[in-house]
Each structure stands twice: as structure tokens, then as C-alpha cells.
Amino acid sequence: MAKNSTAKGGQDKYMCFVNRELSWLRFNERVLEEAEDPDAPLLERLNFINIFQSNLDEFYMVRVGGLKDAAMIAGGPVDVRTGMTAKEQLAAILPETVRLQKRRDAAYAELMRLVERQGVKIASFGELSKNEQDFARIKFKEDIKPLLFPAIVGKRQPFPFMKSGEVYGFALLETRSGKRRIAIVPSLSPMFPRTVLVAGMSAKNRVAVIGVDELILHFFEDIFPEYKVIEKSLIRIVRNADIDEEQVYDEGIDYRAHMAEVIKRRKKLAPVKLELSRDLSPAAVAELCEALRLEKKWVFRIDAPLSPEPINRVRDILADKPKLSYARRIPQRSPLITSQDMIAEILDHDILLHYPYESITPFLDLLRQAARDPDVISIQMTLYRMAKNSKVIEALEEAAENGKEVDVLVELKARFDEENNINWSKLLEQAGCRVIYGIDGLKVHSKLCLITRRSGDDIQYITQVGTGNYNESTARLYTDLSVMTSNRDIGLEAGRVFRSLLMGETVKETEHLMVAPNCLQNKILDKISAEIEKAERGEPAYIGFKLNSMTDIKIMNRLIKASRAGVRIEMAVRGICCLKPGIKDYTDNIRIISVVGRLLEHSRIYIFGAEDPEVYIGSADLMTRNTEKRVEIAAPILEPELRKRVLSIFRDVMADTMQAREMLPDGSYRRLRTAGSAPSVQEQLYVKAYEAAGTALPE
């Protein structure tokens, strides 16, 4: 609950806002609803179960970990949107976690009933037939037990270090003399798989999947034959990952080496939650909590597997049944591209790509062509997250090897991708690229590429601005927009951005681009104010945003002012949204939806104006961390036809009634789906992409 606080006029100054952490939990609840959806294909529902758990783990690693640290500081930070202290937020998060995990367990149980109808079962040892048990026993004895490294905790054997997210067997043992001991057995090894498949041994003619961790737990008595097993369970901890990279940075060491040390430190941070596969006695839980330095309230009993691997194995087994998955869809070639010469195409007209409905290949072709074009002088690019086998990196390496000036900003603070980015930065340097690592105190999250080229005595600029990472893998799963333009003003301004970054600075003023941290939030606020002035003059006024998250208090307050002035505001916010719509006299001109479906809605769109609107696409969500603490880029869509297309995409998203949920004045969401709902906006956009490419849609 927010603290009681009254602003001028007598209203609660927090009444229009939702706490960020509770909003995130509501988002993950919408993910869980996809796992519960009986209209969704079975394997996709299983995937959403794992996504829900992965999301929750990351939430605890980053947000709960940070709140726990803050809660230990007397007079620590207070949520500016709701007035809640860190302790109050933790107190609200705990029961929501319990509720959602019980709901996840129920969804898992229902999905397992459906999986069994397909002839597959995720089984415990006791659920196997005798023949299956005999097979599993031999498998354990010959292939698993010899490779285990069990530990017994005692005076000379301290409690072993446990990796975040990994599953361990835990038991309380008793010696023949009656002394108690704790036993810990890791279930992860590169020497054996995480699941065992038992097929063709049952009269039921089924395939049984059993996790190696479950086998280890069952055979604890065989692992510790000199002891009596009093009680046992699988356990899994999640560690805090919220570490301040800048605070511990020593100017005297190489920054890349510093970030490698940060990664090592993160792996050893304190646990923030503990999961159990079985009930344990209060005494056993107390011993575990003491060893892990964790409060008992952060221990959760889970019915579903602690590891995602059994579900992944089921999905692999059933992958050859197409009706259990979404219909096959392939990114199409954009009709704006009529030749193989990408540079000539962009010099002739701007190109907008919409992933994954359209392929990222034309952008990769542009990079490869630029790497080989003798007239290209330089390529400059910001990189945040890349694919495992990155074609982008290959093109940049080729460009450098061909004598181009290649400047690459690799953000080493891309959370959980730091190690990958360190490795990519080394490869780029070896190829002859100039690599920089960002700016002190700021993350560079922008998606910006600038190609500079000679044309006789003239200089040409090709600028690409995107809403998503230069990652060929996520370009097939995330909806993102990418604009490529030869507009000279945009190119010159992009050049200023890169010159500033190369000097460790940020641009202070821009005319065409929006560039955080100095020239994005203020420009958005100004454009909202301009719509307010229109409404006050009695003119049509409109604002539209498509985002992943909305938390920026300055922007939200300005939107409330705009709503009160009569500006019509529409927002599609997939994840966190701290602004409540529909509150009488405050936000009743604001409508907010969230679309969660087969694709992750990742594109960011900003629209200002009811008539001849200004349209921008960019990398920034409207969160304080993006608008004030990162380098972000948003670019105007200048060509009328492309602007119309972005507006059409936005309208299609706002009109969705299949996958959309509408936010209510109390901050909850209601699903809009009815019996007569049209196909989801994502399916509709696939249909449009196939039609535009002249390709038949697969059945």
C-alpha cells in the first residue's frame, strides 16, 4: 500500500500510479495466462511456463536483490510513484510471488495431463513401471553416480558454494552414532545429460522423461550408504545480480578486465530466494537458511520441476507434431527492396523493416556491401546484444580488414551479456576495429549505425536507427522496427553522436534525432506540452506510445496534465506500466493495453499530433533509467508512406482483441478476447507481410 499523502486539491498524489515492482509481477501474470490459455498450442503453453519462471528469476536477481540492499539502509530510497519504502515493496512482493507460483504449479499440472495424452510423461522414479525403474537404476549406477561430487557439511567441510539457478540434492543425514549431517549433491555435470529418457519399456506404450536431479534425489541412500537419510529435497537458489559496476571501477585498470571481475563478483552475491521440491521440516529449513544467510520467508515450495530441462525435453520429443505448435511463419523480404544493391536503394528512398514479419537480411546485406564498397570510408555502430554466431560482427571484421575505419561501441554493461560482449570486443579489436566501451555512469543502449561514403566530391551518409538489437536470433522472435535513410541532416547528426561517444561525452543539443540523456526526455515533454496547447485551443490533440515499459515520473505527470486538458492518449505497453488510466478527472482520456503473444512486442513508437502527426521510432522505453541514465536514440520517420505504415502498425496493435489486455483504473488488466475476436495482431501482420511479398501463407 502506498503511504497516505495528499497533494494540493485534496487528492492522493499517488493515486494515478502503480508501484513498478507490482506492475512487473502483473506483467509476468499475463505471461502465465498464455500458459493457461486453452486456445494456444500445447508446446507453446509449455514454453510460456518456462518463460514465466525465467522472468521471475531475473526479477529476483535484479529487482528484489536491489530492494533487499536498499532495505538495509536507514532512511533508504522511496518509490517516487507510490511512496513505498524498499521494505514495504518487499512485503508486497512476497505474497504475490506465493500466489503466482501456486498458479504456475496448477497450470503445470494441467499441461502435464495434456502431455500424457500425447504419450509422454515427466515422471518421478516412483511413477515408472518396474522395467523402467530397472533401466533408470542401471543408468544411474553406471553413467551418473561415478561422476557425482557429493559433499557432507561438517567442521572440516564448509557448506559448499551453490551456483545461482542450478539444482542440487539436499538431505539431512544421520550417522550410526546419531549425529546429524547436511549432504549436498550437485545435479549438473557436462559429463551427463540433465534428463534421462525411458522409452518402450511400459505396457502403456509411453515415453517417460525423468530429470537427473530426480534420480539423484531418489538414490540418495546409494550415494551415502553409511548414513540414514532423514529427509531430502531438491533445492535451487537464485542469487542477487544487482551490482553497481561504476561504483567499484578502478580507473587504474583496464575497463574490460574490470567488467570481467564484475561478472565473477556477481556469481557470488547473496541468495535472494530458495526453492524446494519437497516439504522439509522447520529445523532443516532453518539450517539451510542459516547456511545461505537467507530469511525463511524467502523459501518457496514448488510442485513443478525446479529445472526447465524436463519441459524442454518434452518439447523436443513432440516437436514433430506441427499441430502442437504455432503455425510456421518465416520473415519475408520487404517490397521496398527491389534490387541487391542496398546502398543504391537507400540513396534512392528510405527503407523501413518490421521484424520478424520482414527479414533482417537486407540490413545484413547493407553491412556486407559497405564492407566491400571501395567508396565507403567508415562504419560506426553501437552494439548491445548480439547473436551467438553474429553476421554483424563478421561484416564489421571484414570492413576493418578491407581498410575501412570501423568504430564500434560495445556496451560491456549489457546485463547478463557482459561475458559475450567482452569476447566480441576482443574479436573486433583483433580484426582492426576501434572499440570503445561507453561512457562513465551511462549505458549505451541505442541502436545506431552510420555508414559514410564518398561520391565524387560529395560525402553521403546512410544512417540506420532501430528499436531492437543487432541480433539475427531475436529478430525472428521480437517485433522491432528499423529505418535506413540517406537523409543528410540525420547523417550529420548521427555523426555528432558518434564523435561525442568517441570522446566519452554525450550530445547536448539535437535538431532531428532524440538522443538521451540530454535530448530525449525534454523533447518528449515539449511535444506533450504542444499537444496540451492544441487541446486548450480547442484543436484535435493526440499522443500515442508503443513501449515495453512506462515508469518515467516526469513524463507520466505531463501525460496526466495532457489528459486533463483533453488530449486523447493511447498506449500499448507490453510490460511495466506505472500509470493508471481511466481515473476520473485525471487520466480518463488515457487508454492503455498490453499485448502478450507468440512474439515479444519490443518496438518503440512515439506519435504526436492528431493531424499530420510526428512519428518517431527508437530504442528507449519511457523509464527513468532510459531517459536519464542511458544513451538512447529515436529517429523521425520522414517519408510520408513510411510514416503511414508505422501509424497503421500502431493502430493495428491498439485494435487487437485476441492477445491484448486493457489496463483498468485500479492497475489490474482485463482480457479483451471474445468469441468473435479477429486473429491476433501478430498473425494479421504476418498475413500482410506474406501478401506484400507475394508469398503463399503456410497452412
Residue pairs with C-beta under 8 A, 6 or more apart in sequence:
1 84
1 88
1 92
2 12
2 14
2 17
2 19
2 82
2 83
2 84
3 14
3 82
3 83
3 84
4 12
5 12
5 13
5 14
5 83
6 12
6 13
7 13
11 586
14 81
14 82
14 83
15 580
15 583
15 586
16 556
16 560
16 579
16 580
16 583
16 586
16 587
17 81
17 82
17 556
17 578
17 579
17 580
18 26
18 81
18 82
18 577
18 578
18 579
18 580
18 667
19 79
19 81
19 82
19 84
19 89
19 92
19 578
20 79
20 81
20 551
20 576
20 578
21 59
21 63
21 64
21 67
21 89
21 92
21 93
22 89
22 92
22 93
22 96
22 667
23 575
23 576
23 577
23 578
23 667
24 59
24 63
24 575
24 576
25 59
25 93
25 96
25 97
25 100
26 667
26 668
26 669
27 574
27 575
27 576
27 594
27 596
28 52
28 55
28 56
28 59
28 100
29 100
29 103
30 594
30 596
30 661
30 669
31 48
31 51
31 52
31 55
31 596
32 48
32 49
32 52
32 100
32 103
32 104
32 107
33 596
33 671
34 40
34 44
34 45
34 48
34 596
34 597
35 45
35 46
35 48
35 49
35 52
35 104
35 107
35 111
36 45
36 103
36 107
36 110
37 45
40 48
41 323
41 324
41 325
41 326
42 111
42 114
42 115
42 118
42 318
42 324
43 315
43 318
43 319
43 324
43 325
44 325
44 326
44 598
45 107
45 111
46 111
46 115
46 311
46 314
46 315
47 315
49 104
49 107
49 108
49 111
49 304
49 311
50 308
50 311
50 312
52 100
52 104
53 104
53 304
53 308
54 308
56 97
56 100
56 101
57 165
57 238
58 416
60 238
60 272
60 273
61 164
61 238
61 239
61 240
61 241
61 242
61 272
62 241
62 242
62 415
63 242
64 90
64 93
64 240
64 272
64 273
65 239
65 240
65 241
65 242
65 269
65 270
65 272
66 240
66 242
67 86
67 89
67 90
67 93
68 86
68 90
68 240
68 270
68 272
69 240
69 242
70 76
70 77
70 86
71 85
71 86
71 87
71 90
73 86
76 85
76 86
77 86
78 84
78 85
79 85
79 89
80 553
81 551
81 553
81 556
81 578
84 92
94 297
94 298
97 300
98 300
101 300
101 302
104 304
105 302
105 303
105 304
108 303
108 304
109 303
112 121
112 122
115 121
115 122
115 314
115 318
116 206
118 318
118 321
118 324
119 205
119 206
119 207
120 206
120 207
120 208
120 209
120 314
120 317
120 318
121 127
121 206
121 207
121 208
121 209
122 208
122 209
122 210
122 211
122 305
122 310
122 311
122 314
123 132
123 198
123 208
123 209
123 210
124 210
124 214
124 218
125 133
125 136
125 210
125 214
125 215
125 218
126 218
127 208
128 136
128 198
128 202
128 208
128 210
129 201
129 202
129 203
129 204
131 201
131 202
132 198
132 201
132 202
132 208
135 198
135 201
136 196
136 198
136 210
136 215
137 219
139 196
139 215
140 215
140 216
140 219
140 222
141 222
143 192
144 192
144 212
144 215
144 216
145 219
145 222
145 223
147 189
147 191
147 192
148 185
148 186
148 189
148 216
148 223
149 185
149 186
150 183
150 184
150 185
150 223
150 224
151 157
151 160
151 183
151 184
151 185
152 173
152 181
152 182
152 183
152 224
153 159
153 160
153 181
153 182
153 183
153 184
153 291
154 181
159 182
159 184
159 291
159 292
160 184
161 268
162 168
162 184
162 237
162 271
162 292
163 188
163 267
164 237
164 238
164 239
164 241
164 267
164 271
165 236
165 237
165 238
166 186
166 187
166 188
166 236
167 187
167 188
167 211
167 213
167 234
167 235
167 236
167 306
167 307
168 184
168 185
168 186
168 187
168 213
168 234
168 235
168 236
169 183
169 184
169 185
169 186
169 187
169 213
169 216
169 217
169 220
169 232
169 234
169 235
170 182
170 183
170 184
170 185
170 232
170 233
170 234
170 235
170 288
171 182
171 183
171 220
171 224
171 229
171 230
171 231
171 232
171 233
172 180
172 181
172 182
172 183
172 229
172 230
172 231
172 232
172 281
172 284
172 287
173 180
173 181
173 182
173 183
173 224
173 227
173 228
173 229
173 230
174 180
174 181
174 227
174 228
174 230
175 181
175 226
175 227
176 226
180 230
181 227
182 287
182 288
182 291
183 220
183 223
183 224
183 227
185 216
185 220
185 223
187 194
187 211
187 212
187 213
187 216
187 234
187 307
188 194
192 212
193 212
194 211
194 212
194 213
194 307
194 309
195 209
195 210
195 211
195 212
195 309
195 310
195 313
196 209
196 210
196 211
196 212
196 215
197 207
197 208
197 209
197 313
197 317
198 207
198 208
198 209
198 210
199 207
199 208
202 208
207 317
209 310
209 313
209 314
209 317
210 310
211 305
211 307
211 309
211 310
213 234
213 306
213 307
214 234
216 223
217 232
217 233
217 234
217 277
220 229
220 232
221 229
231 278
231 280
231 281
231 284
232 278
233 276
233 277
233 278
233 279
233 280
234 276
234 277
234 278
234 306
235 274
235 275
235 276
235 277
235 288
235 306
236 274
236 275
236 306
236 307
237 271
237 273
237 274
237 275
237 292
237 294
238 271
238 272
238 273
238 275
239 266
239 267
239 268
239 269
239 270
239 271
239 272
240 269
240 270
240 271
240 272
241 266
241 269
241 415
241 416
242 269
243 262
243 265
243 266
243 269
245 258
245 259
245 262
245 413
246 440
246 441
248 258
248 262
248 265
249 255
249 258
249 440
250 258
255 412
255 437
256 412
256 422
256 425
256 426
256 437
259 412
259 413
259 418
259 422
259 437
260 419
260 422
262 418
263 418
263 419
270 293
270 294
271 292
271 293
271 294
271 298
272 294
272 298
273 294
273 298
273 299
273 300
274 288
274 289
274 292
274 294
274 298
274 299
274 300
275 299
275 300
275 301
275 302
275 306
276 285
276 299
276 300
276 301
276 302
277 302
277 305
277 306
278 301
279 301
280 288
285 296
285 299
286 296
288 294
288 299
289 295
289 296
289 299
305 311
318 324
319 325
322 328
326 598
327 698
327 699
328 698
329 356
329 686
329 698
330 698
331 355
331 356
331 357
331 358
331 359
331 360
331 361
331 475
331 476
331 689
332 357
332 358
332 359
332 689
332 690
332 692
332 693
332 695
333 358
333 359
333 361
333 362
333 693
334 351
334 352
334 353
334 358
334 359
334 362
334 692
334 693
335 692
335 693
336 345
336 349
336 351
336 352
337 345
337 351
337 362
338 345
339 345
340 365
341 369
342 362
342 365
342 366
342 369
342 484
343 366
343 369
343 370
343 373
343 451
343 453
343 462
345 351
346 366
346 462
346 484
346 485
346 486
347 460
347 462
347 486
349 639
350 483
350 484
350 485
350 486
350 487
350 637
350 638
350 639
350 642
351 362
351 483
351 484
351 485
352 481
352 482
352 483
352 484
352 637
352 642
352 645
352 646
353 359
353 360
353 362
353 363
353 481
353 482
353 483
353 484
354 479
354 480
354 481
354 603
354 645
354 649
354 685
354 689
355 468
355 475
355 476
355 478
355 479
355 480
355 481
355 482
356 475
356 476
356 477
356 478
356 479
356 599
357 479
357 685
357 686
357 688
357 689
358 689
359 475
360 472
360 475
360 482
363 464
363 482
363 484
364 391
364 392
364 395
364 472
366 451
366 462
366 464
366 484
367 379
367 391
367 392
367 395
367 396
367 399
367 449
368 395
368 398
370 376
370 379
370 395
370 399
370 404
370 451
370 453
370 462
371 379
371 395
371 396
371 398
371 399
371 402
371 404
372 398
372 402
373 453
375 453
375 454
375 455
376 399
376 404
376 451
376 452
376 453
377 404
377 405
377 452
377 453
377 454
377 459
378 404
378 405
378 406
378 407
378 450
378 451
378 452
379 396
379 399
379 404
379 405
379 406
379 407
379 449
379 450
379 451
379 452
380 406
380 407
380 408
380 448
380 449
380 450
380 452
380 494
380 495
380 498
381 392
381 396
381 406
381 407
381 408
381 409
381 448
381 449
381 450
381 470
382 408
382 409
382 411
382 444
382 446
382 447
382 448
382 449
382 501
382 631
383 392
383 408
383 409
383 410
383 411
383 421
383 424
383 470
384 411
384 414
384 417
384 444
384 445
384 447
384 469
384 470
385 414
385 417
385 420
385 421
385 469
385 471
385 474
386 392
386 393
386 420
386 421
386 424
386 469
386 470
386 471
387 471
387 472
387 473
387 474
388 473
390 424
390 470
390 471
390 472
391 472
392 470
392 472
393 424
393 427
393 428
396 406
396 408
396 428
396 431
396 433
397 427
397 428
397 431
397 433
398 431
399 406
400 406
400 428
400 431
400 432
400 433
401 431
401 432
405 434
406 428
406 432
406 433
406 434
407 433
407 434
407 436
407 498
407 502
408 425
408 428
408 433
408 434
408 435
408 436
409 435
409 436
409 437
409 438
409 444
409 501
410 421
410 424
410 425
410 428
410 435
410 436
410 437
411 421
411 437
411 438
411 443
411 444
411 445
412 418
412 421
412 422
412 425
412 437
412 438
413 438
413 443
414 421
414 443
425 435
425 437
428 435
429 435
436 501
436 502
438 444
438 501
438 631
439 501
439 504
439 505
439 506
439 631
440 504
441 629
442 506
442 517
442 629
442 630
442 631
443 629
443 630
443 631
444 501
444 630
444 631
445 619
445 620
445 626
445 630
445 631
445 632
446 497
446 515
446 619
446 630
446 631
446 632
446 633
447 464
447 465
447 466
447 467
447 468
447 469
447 470
447 482
447 619
447 633
448 463
448 464
448 465
448 494
448 497
448 498
448 633
449 463
449 464
449 470
450 461
450 462
450 463
450 464
450 491
450 494
450 495
450 498
451 461
451 462
451 463
452 459
452 460
452 461
452 491
452 495
453 459
453 460
453 461
453 462
454 460
460 486
460 491
461 486
461 487
461 488
461 490
461 491
461 492
461 494
461 495
462 484
462 485
462 486
462 491
463 484
463 485
463 486
463 487
463 490
463 491
463 494
463 635
464 482
464 483
464 484
464 485
465 482
465 483
465 494
465 513
465 617
465 618
465 619
465 633
465 634
465 635
466 480
466 481
466 482
466 483
466 617
466 619
467 480
467 481
467 482
467 602
467 603
467 604
467 605
467 617
467 618
467 619
468 474
468 475
468 478
468 480
468 481
468 482
468 602
468 603
468 619
474 600
474 602
477 599
477 600
478 599
478 600
478 601
478 602
479 599
479 600
479 601
479 602
479 603
479 682
479 685
480 602
480 603
481 603
481 605
481 617
481 646
481 649
483 617
483 635
483 637
483 642
485 491
485 635
485 638
487 638
489 511
489 512
490 512
490 513
490 635
490 638
493 510
493 511
493 512
493 513
494 513
496 507
496 510
497 507
497 513
497 515
497 633
500 506
500 507
501 631
506 515
506 517
506 518
506 631
507 515
507 518
507 519
508 518
508 519
509 518
509 519
510 519
512 635
512 636
513 519
513 633
513 634
513 635
513 636
514 520
514 523
514 524
514 616
514 618
514 620
514 632
514 633
514 634
514 635
515 631
515 632
515 633
515 634
516 620
516 626
516 627
516 628
516 630
516 631
516 632
516 633
517 627
517 628
517 629
517 630
517 631
517 632
520 618
520 620
520 627
520 632
520 634
521 552
521 554
521 555
521 627
521 628
524 555
524 606
524 622
524 627
525 554
525 555
525 558
527 543
527 606
527 608
527 614
528 543
528 555
528 558
528 559
528 561
528 562
528 567
528 608
529 558
530 608
531 541
531 542
531 543
531 562
531 567
531 608
531 609
532 541
532 561
532 562
532 565
532 567
534 540
534 541
534 567
534 609
534 610
535 541
535 562
535 565
535 566
535 567
536 565
536 566
539 610
540 610
540 611
541 562
541 565
541 566
541 567
541 568
541 609
541 610
542 567
542 568
542 569
542 570
542 607
542 608
542 609
542 610
542 613
543 559
543 562
543 567
543 568
543 569
543 570
543 607
543 608
544 569
544 570
544 571
544 605
544 606
544 607
544 613
544 650
544 654
545 570
545 571
545 572
545 573
545 604
545 605
545 606
545 607
545 622
546 571
546 572
546 573
546 601
546 603
546 604
546 605
546 650
546 653
547 571
547 572
547 573
547 574
547 604
547 621
547 622
548 573
548 574
548 575
548 576
548 601
548 602
548 604
548 621
549 573
549 574
549 575
549 576
549 577
549 621
549 622
549 623
550 556
550 571
550 573
550 576
550 577
550 578
550 579
550 621
550 622
550 623
551 576
551 578
551 622
551 623
551 624
552 622
552 623
552 624
552 626
552 627
553 624
554 627
555 622
555 627
556 578
556 579
559 569
559 579
559 587
559 590
560 579
560 586
560 587
562 569
562 589
563 569
563 586
563 587
563 588
563 589
563 590
564 585
564 586
564 589
566 589
567 589
568 589
568 610
569 589
569 590
569 591
570 590
570 591
570 592
570 654
571 577
571 590
571 591
571 592
571 593
572 592
572 593
572 594
572 595
572 601
572 650
572 653
572 654
572 660
573 592
573 593
573 594
573 663
574 594
574 595
574 596
574 600
574 601
574 602
575 594
576 623
577 592
577 594
577 663
579 587
579 590
579 592
580 587
580 663
580 665
580 666
580 667
581 587
581 588
581 590
581 591
581 592
581 663
581 664
581 665
582 588
582 590
582 591
582 664
582 665
583 665
587 665
591 654
591 662
592 662
592 663
593 653
593 654
593 656
593 660
593 661
593 662
593 663
593 672
594 660
594 661
594 663
594 669
595 601
595 653
595 656
595 659
595 660
595 661
595 680
595 681
595 682
596 659
596 661
597 658
597 659
597 680
597 682
598 680
598 682
599 682
601 653
603 617
603 649
604 617
604 618
604 619
604 620
604 621
604 634
605 615
605 616
605 617
605 646
605 649
605 650
606 615
606 616
606 617
606 618
606 634
607 613
607 614
607 615
607 616
607 647
607 650
608 614
613 643
613 647
614 636
615 636
615 637
615 643
615 646
615 647
616 634
616 635
616 636
616 637
617 634
617 635
617 637
617 646
618 632
618 633
618 634
618 635
619 626
619 632
619 633
619 634
620 626
620 627
620 630
620 632
620 633
620 634
626 632
637 643
637 646
649 685
652 681
652 684
652 685
653 660
653 681
655 681
656 672
656 680
656 681
657 672
657 673
657 674
657 677
657 678
658 672
658 673
658 677
658 678
658 679
658 680
658 681
658 683
659 673
659 680
659 681
659 682
660 671
660 672
660 681
661 669
661 670
661 671
661 672
662 669
662 670
662 672
663 669
664 670
678 684
679 687
686 697
687 697
690 696
690 697
